[in-house]
Amino acid sequence: MAGAAIAYLATGSLGAAAITASVAVTFGPAKLIVGVAVRPIAFYVGPSIFDNTVAGWIFGKLVSDVACYVLAIFSYERFKGLLVRAS
């Protein structure tokens, strides 16, 4: 019985690690690029474009969200072979 519990915990831990790696491969590059480049630029340029701070921040939020999703989709399609698949 103890062996089965240890095997279950090992499988669960490996599964969690594999899922974490898949999430990092899919969203890691997108979050890094958006967090370092796109979001600061969008939040800086947005209020200048609209001449209104709140409207500029909404613009910055929308631009950074769209950029994050586009980059995540690109990353998913590019590294699809590295992701964990259910068997």
Secondary structure, 3 states (H helix, E strand, C coil): CHHHHHHHHHHHHHHHHHHHHHHHHHHHHHHHHHHHHHHHHHHHHHHHHHCCHHHHHHHHHHHHHHHHHHHHHHHHHHCHHHCCCCC
